Amino acid sequence: MEANAFDPPEGSLRKSVGRGAVVTAIAQSVRVGTQIVSVIVLSRLLSPQDFGVLAMCAPVLAFIALFQDFGLTQATVQKTGLRREEVNYLFWINVAVSTSLACVLAGAAPLVAAFYGEPRVAGLVAAFGLQIITYGLGAQHLALLTRRMQFGRLAIIDIIGAVAGLAVSIAWTFIDRSYWALFAGTLTSAVLPTLCYWGSSHWRPGLPRRVAGISTLINFGAGITGFNFANFFARNLDNVLIGKYWGEAQLGLYDRAYKLLLFPLSQITNPLSKVMVPALSRLKDEPHRYRSAYLRVIPLILMVALPGVAFATAMSDVLIPFVLGEQWRGSASIFLALGFAGLLQPLNNPAGWLFVSQGRSGDFMRWGIVTAVTSVLAFIIGLPYGALGVAIAYAVSEYLRTPFLWLYIGKTGPLRAIDMLRAATPFVLGAHLALAAVWFARSILPEPRLAALVAAVVLSYAVTFAVAMLFAAGREAMREVLKFLPARSPRLMERDAN
């Protein structure tokens, strides 16, 4: 295989990016829908304690997973002139590291169980080593599909994995109604996509050999891993602290609120990185086109996500019992607090696209450290007040960090903080006003809960769009949506090039 066989065909950016955005959005709609169905159905089949046991394992698994990839998939996607021997070397690094980490996980399982005082955790933690190995085997094959912008295949694989995982979890509850049903679903969602990546990439590894110049790729990956390592504490220490000091019941309530709100938001922006990072990497030497491409995509994300977050936050005490059942009513107040963080995360999460595509993995790592330190301080401040206190403190920290994030990104590179301020203000402001409007309109909404929720959704989107139309950037984003038709979508990233 020649070196350029790893790259997308010449001239494919114009055709690939818009189509990739569309198919990725469709796949993520299915994935988010599957996740919501999973939360609803499995929350009714399993107890809060079952979810609490799984949540106790999650931080440990996430910590181990930080090192299995070592940022090497992003290095494969971003590097110019990638060679076969480089991919082969990175594949064997991924496999060796993943296998070692699975052994570490098995050895640490009794310690994790002792930490929580919950013996059921030990077997579950050890079993998750199978998932770690599976991801390591498919990491480079996934990276090659992403680099070649084969977004259609990736979308299909994502859908297959999500649906199969949900089906297996539900089916397992008929065999054993316990936390093992959740494990069976997550393992299926790892194994099946990995098999599909191998079948679709048409690349097979050879024997491991040392490669000259490989240190550049490893150093780039180290910066990505540094960010992931720091970000781990920002994303998982809250679960550890709540589980340790408040028990599995409080942790289960917090985990369901977090998964129902913030996890779906990350599933909107994270998969789009498969489209945006390779595309922006190819535009990094053309500042005008780079900036234009990013500023066209972000308002679309905000327009879709923020009114939904505003509605769900304002109606949390109605939404949670309606969706999950009365046993989860205690999650409503936690959901309400996390909702305010959710009003900023669709804006802030895509910042990683900019760091990676510009080759600023060192800056990415440094920002991760800032996020980790401020988040840990927030968790400590909120912990004496239980899961709700942690949620409130986390939301406050998100508001305090946001302006500094965009000032830091804008210090170098094509995108400035003022660019993001103009693009995001119409929808961020509109969503906050929509939340207030829905909150104050609750007393006049229809009596049936379903009718009230539907009316609140309509009101939230109407207020957000009305406020956005008061700004020139908001009107431009609305016009862009009208142009975002299948025949024109491939021009999304290239219109200003002509």
C-alpha positions in Angstrom: 0.0 0.0 0.0 1.5 3.3 -1.0 1.8 6.2 1.5 -0.9 8.3 -0.1 -3.4 5.4 0.0 -4.1 6.4 3.6 -5.3 9.9 2.5 -8.8 10.8 1.1 -8.9 11.2 -2.7 -7.7 14.5 -4.0 -10.4 17.1 -4.2 -12.7 15.1 -1.9 -13.1 17.8 0.8 -15.9 19.7 -1.0 -17.9 16.5 -1.5 -17.0 14.7 1.8 -17.5 17.2 4.5 -21.1 18.3 4.0 -22.1 14.7 3.3 -20.1 13.6 6.4 -21.8 16.2 8.6 -25.2 15.0 7.4 -24.6 11.2 7.9 -22.8 11.8 11.2 -25.8 13.9 12.4 -28.2 11.1 11.4 -26.0 8.5 13.1 -25.8 10.6 16.3 -29.6 11.2 16.2 -30.0 7.4 16.3 -27.2 7.0 18.9 -28.7 9.7 21.2 -32.1 8.3 20.7 -30.8 4.8 21.6 -29.1 6.3 24.7 -32.3 7.9 25.8 -34.3 4.7 25.2 -31.6 2.8 27.2 -31.9 5.2 30.1 -35.7 5.0 30.1 -36.0 1.2 29.6 -33.1 0.0 31.7 -34.0 2.5 34.5 -37.4 0.7 34.7 -35.9 -2.8 34.6 -33.0 -2.2 37.0 -32.6 -0.5 40.3 -30.7 2.6 41.3 -28.2 0.3 43.1 -27.4 -1.5 39.9 -26.6 1.7 38.2 -24.6 2.8 41.2 -22.4 -0.3 41.1 -21.7 0.4 37.4 -21.0 4.1 38.1 -18.5 3.0 40.8 -16.6 1.2 38.1 -16.8 4.0 35.5 -14.1 6.3 36.9 -11.6 3.5 37.1 -12.3 2.3 33.6 -12.1 5.9 32.3 -8.8 6.4 34.0 -7.3 3.2 32.5 -8.7 4.1 29.1 -6.8 7.4 29.1 -3.6 5.5 28.3 -4.7 2.8 25.9 -4.9 5.2 22.9 -2.1 7.6 24.0 -3.5 10.1 21.5 -2.2 8.0 18.6 -5.5 7.9 16.7 -5.5 11.7 16.5 -1.9 11.6 15.4 -2.9 9.3 12.6 -5.7 11.5 11.5 -3.7 14.8 11.7 -0.3 13.9 10.2 0.5 14.9 6.7 2.1 12.2 4.5 1.3 9.2 6.7 3.3 6.1 5.9 2.3 2.4 6.2 5.1 1.6 8.6 4.1 4.4 10.9 0.5 3.1 11.2 1.8 -0.4 11.8 4.1 0.7 14.6 1.3 2.7 16.2 -1.1 -0.3 16.0 1.3 -2.5 18.0 1.8 0.3 20.6 -2.0 0.4 21.0 -2.3 -3.4 21.4 0.6 -3.7 23.8 -0.6 -0.9 26.0 -4.2 -2.1 26.0 -3.3 -5.6 27.0 -1.0 -4.3 29.8 -3.8 -2.0 31.1 -6.3 -4.9 31.1 -3.9 -6.8 33.4 -3.5 -3.8 35.6 -7.3 -3.4 35.8 -7.7 -7.0 36.9 -5.1 -6.7 39.5 -6.6 -3.5 40.9 -10.2 -4.8 41.0 -10.0 -5.9 44.7 -8.6 -2.6 45.7 -11.4 -0.7 44.0 -14.0 -2.9 45.7 -12.3 -2.3 49.1 -12.3 1.5 48.5 -16.0 1.6 48.0 -16.8 -1.2 50.5 -18.8 -2.9 47.8 -17.6 -6.5 46.8 -19.7 -6.6 43.7 -17.5 -4.0 42.1 -14.4 -6.4 41.9 -15.7 -8.8 39.3 -17.2 -6.0 37.2 -14.0 -4.0 37.1 -11.9 -7.0 36.1 -14.4 -7.9 33.3 -14.0 -4.5 31.8 -10.5 -5.4 30.8 -12.0 -7.2 27.8 -13.4 -3.9 26.6 -10.0 -2.2 26.9 -8.3 -4.8 24.8 -11.1 -4.6 22.2 -10.7 -0.9 21.8 -6.9 -1.2 21.5 -7.3 -3.7 18.6 -9.5 -1.3 16.6 -8.0 2.1 17.4 -5.8 2.5 14.3 -8.4 1.0 11.9 -10.9 3.6 13.2 -8.3 6.3 12.7 -7.7 5.3 9.1 -11.4 5.3 8.3 -11.7 8.8 9.8 -8.6 10.1 8.0 -10.0 8.8 4.7 -13.3 10.6 5.5 -15.3 7.4 5.1 -18.1 9.0 7.2 -20.9 6.9 5.7 -19.3 3.6 6.9 -18.5 5.1 10.3 -22.1 6.3 10.7 -23.5 2.8 9.9 -21.0 1.2 12.3 -22.0 3.6 15.1 -25.7 2.8 14.6 -25.1 -0.9 14.6 -23.0 -0.8 17.7 -25.4 1.4 19.6 -28.5 -0.6 18.7 -26.9 -4.0 19.3 -25.6 -2.8 22.7 -29.1 -1.7 23.8 -30.7 -5.0 22.5 -28.1 -7.1 24.4 -28.6 -5.2 27.7 -32.4 -5.5 27.5 -32.2 -9.2 26.5 -29.7 -9.9 29.4 -32.2 -8.6 32.0 -34.4 -11.7 31.1 -31.4 -13.9 32.1 -30.1 -11.9 35.1 -31.7 -8.7 36.2 -28.6 -7.1 37.5 -25.7 -4.7 36.6 -24.3 -7.5 34.4 -26.9 -6.6 31.8 -25.3 -3.1 31.6 -21.9 -4.7 31.2 -23.1 -7.0 28.4 -24.4 -4.1 26.4 -21.2 -2.0 26.7 -19.0 -5.0 25.7 -21.2 -5.6 22.7 -20.9 -1.9 21.8 -17.1 -2.4 21.8 -16.7 -5.7 20.1 -19.0 -5.3 17.2 -17.7 -1.9 15.9 -14.1 -3.2 16.2 -14.9 -6.1 13.9 -16.6 -3.7 11.5 -13.5 -1.3 11.6 -11.3 -4.2 10.6 -13.6 -5.3 7.8 -14.0 -1.7 6.4 -10.5 -0.3 6.6 -8.9 -3.0 4.3 -5.6 -2.5 6.2 -3.9 -5.4 8.1 -1.0 -5.0 10.4 2.4 -6.6 9.8 5.1 -7.5 12.3 6.2 -4.7 14.6 9.3 -2.8 13.5 11.0 0.3 14.7 10.4 3.4 12.5 12.5 6.4 12.1 10.8 9.7 13.0 8.1 8.0 15.0 8.8 10.2 18.0 7.0 13.2 16.4 3.8 11.2 16.3 4.3 10.0 19.8 5.0 13.5 21.2 1.8 14.8 19.5 -0.1 11.9 21.1 1.4 12.6 24.5 -0.1 16.1 24.5 -3.5 14.7 23.7 -3.0 12.1 26.5 -2.0 14.9 28.9 -5.3 16.7 28.2 -7.2 13.5 28.6 -5.4 12.7 31.9 -6.3 16.0 33.3 -9.8 16.0 31.9 -10.4 12.6 33.6 -10.5 14.3 37.0 -12.9 17.0 35.8 -15.3 14.3 34.5 -15.0 11.5 37.0 -13.9 12.7 40.4 -17.5 13.8 41.2 -18.6 10.2 40.9 -15.8 8.9 43.1 -16.5 11.5 45.8 -20.3 11.1 45.8 -20.0 7.3 45.8 -17.4 7.3 48.6 -19.1 9.8 51.0 -22.8 9.6 50.1 -23.2 6.0 48.9 -24.6 4.2 45.8 -28.1 5.6 46.1 -27.0 9.3 45.8 -24.5 8.3 43.1 -27.2 6.5 41.1 -29.4 9.6 41.2 -26.5 11.8 40.1 -25.4 9.4 37.4 -28.9 9.2 35.9 -29.2 13.0 35.8 -25.8 13.4 34.3 -26.3 10.7 31.7 -29.8 12.0 30.7 -28.5 15.6 30.1 -24.8 16.1 29.7 -23.9 12.7 28.1 -26.2 13.2 25.1 -24.8 16.7 24.6 -21.2 15.3 24.4 -22.6 12.7 21.9 -23.6 15.5 19.6 -20.2 17.3 19.5 -17.7 14.4 20.0 -18.7 12.3 16.9 -18.7 15.5 14.8 -14.9 15.6 15.5 -14.6 12.7 13.1 -15.7 15.1 10.4 -14.3 18.4 11.6 -10.8 17.5 12.8 -9.6 16.0 9.5 -11.3 18.8 7.5 -9.9 21.6 9.7 -6.5 19.9 9.6 -6.5 20.3 5.8 -7.5 24.0 6.1 -5.1 25.0 8.8 -2.8 26.9 6.4 -5.8 28.8 5.0 -6.9 31.0 7.9 -10.0 32.6 6.3 -11.5 29.2 5.1 -10.6 27.6 8.5 -12.4 30.3 10.5 -15.3 30.4 8.1 -15.7 26.6 8.3 -15.7 26.5 12.1 -18.1 29.5 12.5 -20.6 27.9 10.2 -20.8 24.7 12.1 -20.9 26.0 15.7 -24.2 28.1 15.4 -25.9 25.0 13.9 -24.9 22.9 16.9 -26.1 25.7 19.3 -29.3 26.2 17.4 -30.2 22.5 17.7 -29.0 21.7 21.2 -29.5 24.7 23.4 -33.3 25.2 23.3 -33.7 21.5 24.1 -31.4 21.9 27.1 -33.3 25.0 28.3 -36.6 23.2 28.0 -35.4 20.1 29.9 -33.8 22.2 32.7 -36.9 24.3 33.3 -39.2 21.3 33.3 -36.9 18.9 35.2 -39.4 18.1 38.0 -42.0 17.1 35.4 -39.6 15.5 32.8 -37.7 13.2 35.2 -40.6 11.3 36.8 -42.4 11.2 33.4 -39.4 9.7 31.6 -37.7 7.6 34.3 -40.5 6.9 36.8 -41.3 8.2 40.2 -38.4 6.3 41.9 -36.0 8.8 40.1 -37.8 12.0 41.2 -34.8 12.7 43.4 -32.7 13.3 40.3 -34.8 16.3 39.2 -33.1 18.9 41.3 -29.7 17.5 40.3 -30.8 17.6 36.6 -31.9 21.3 37.1 -28.4 22.3 38.4 -26.5 20.4 35.7 -28.8 22.0 33.1 -27.0 25.3 33.5 -23.7 23.7 32.7 -25.5 22.1 29.7 -26.2 25.5 28.3 -22.5 26.1 27.8 -21.1 22.7 27.0 -22.2 22.6 23.3 -20.2 25.8 22.9 -17.1 24.6 24.8 -16.8 21.0 23.9 -15.8 21.6 20.3 -12.8 23.7 21.4 -10.8 20.5 21.2 -11.3 20.5 17.4 -9.3 23.7 17.3 -6.4 22.6 19.5 -6.0 19.3 17.7 -6.4 20.5 14.1 -3.9 23.4 14.7 -1.4 20.9 16.2 -1.5 22.6 19.6 -1.6 19.5 21.7 0.6 21.2 24.3 -1.9 24.0 24.8 -4.6 21.4 24.9 -2.9 19.7 27.7 -2.4 22.9 29.7 -6.0 23.9 29.3 -7.0 20.4 30.5 -5.0 21.0 33.7 -6.8 24.3 34.3 -10.2 22.5 33.8 -9.2 19.7 36.2 -8.0 22.0 39.0 -11.1 24.3 38.9 -13.5 21.3 38.6 -11.9 19.5 41.5 -12.2 22.6 43.7 -15.8 22.9 42.7 -16.5 19.3 43.7 -14.8 19.7 47.0 -16.8 22.9 47.7 -20.1 21.2 46.8 -19.5 17.8 48.4 -20.8 18.7 51.9 -24.2 19.4 50.4 -24.5 16.0 48.6 -25.0 15.3 44.9 -27.0 18.5 44.4 -24.2 20.6 45.9 -21.7 19.0 43.6 -23.9 19.6 40.6 -24.4 23.3 41.5 -20.7 23.9 42.1 -19.8 22.2 38.8 -22.3 24.4 36.9 -20.8 27.6 38.4 -17.3 26.5 37.5 -18.4 26.0 33.9 -19.5 29.6 33.7 -16.3 30.9 35.3 -14.1 29.0 32.9 -15.8 29.8 29.6 -14.4 33.3 28.8 -10.9 32.2 29.7 -11.1 29.2 27.4 -11.9 31.3 24.4 -9.3 34.0 25.2 -6.7 31.2 25.4 -7.7 29.6 22.1 -7.7 33.0 20.4 -4.2 34.0 21.5 -2.9 32.1 18.4 -4.5 30.6 15.3 -7.1 31.8 12.9 -10.0 32.0 15.4 -10.3 34.9 17.8 -12.4 35.2 21.0 -14.4 38.0 19.4 -15.3 35.7 16.5 -16.9 33.2 18.9 -18.6 35.9 20.9 -20.4 37.2 17.8 -21.3 33.7 16.6 -22.5 32.2 20.0 -24.2 35.1 21.8 -27.5 35.0 19.8 -28.1 31.4 20.8 -26.6 31.2 24.2 -28.5 34.4 25.3 -31.6 33.1 23.6 -31.5 29.8 25.4 -31.1 31.4 28.8 -34.1 33.6 28.1 -36.0 30.6 26.9 -35.3 28.7 30.1 -36.7 31.7 32.1 -39.7 31.9 29.8 -40.6 28.2 30.2 -40.0 28.4 34.0 -42.4 31.3 34.4 -45.0 29.8 32.0 -45.2 26.5 33.9 -48.4 27.5 35.7 -50.3 28.1 32.4 -49.1 25.0 30.5 -51.7 22.3 29.8 -52.5 20.0 32.6 -51.6 16.5 31.1 -47.8 16.0 31.6 -47.2 15.1 28.0 -49.0 18.1 26.6 -47.2 20.4 29.1 -43.8 19.0 27.9 -44.7 19.4 24.2 -45.8 23.0 24.8 -42.6 23.7 26.8 -40.4 22.4 23.9 -42.2 24.6 21.4 -42.0 27.7 23.6 -38.2 27.1 24.3 -37.3 26.9 20.6 -39.6 29.8 19.7 -38.0 32.1 22.3 -34.5 31.1 21.4 -35.0 31.6 17.7 -36.8 34.9 18.3 -33.9 36.3 20.3 -31.3 35.0 17.8 -33.1 36.9 15.0 -32.3 40.2 16.8 -28.6 39.6 16.0 -27.0 39.8 12.5 -25.1 36.6 13.3 -28.3 34.8 14.4 -30.0 35.8 11.2 -27.0 34.6 9.1 -27.1 31.2 10.9 -30.8 30.9 10.2 -30.2 31.6 6.5 -27.5 29.0 6.6 -30.0 26.4 7.9 -32.3 27.1 5.0 -29.4 26.5 2.6 -28.4 23.3 4.3 -30.1 21.0 1.9 -28.6 17.7 0.6 -27.8 19.2 -2.8 -25.9 22.1 -1.2 -24.5 20.6 2.0 -21.1 19.6 0.4 -20.4 23.3 0.0 -20.5 23.9 3.7 -16.7 24.1 4.1 -15.7 25.5 0.7 -18.2 28.2 -0.3 -15.8 31.0 0.5 -12.9 29.3 -1.4 -14.4 30.4 -4.8 
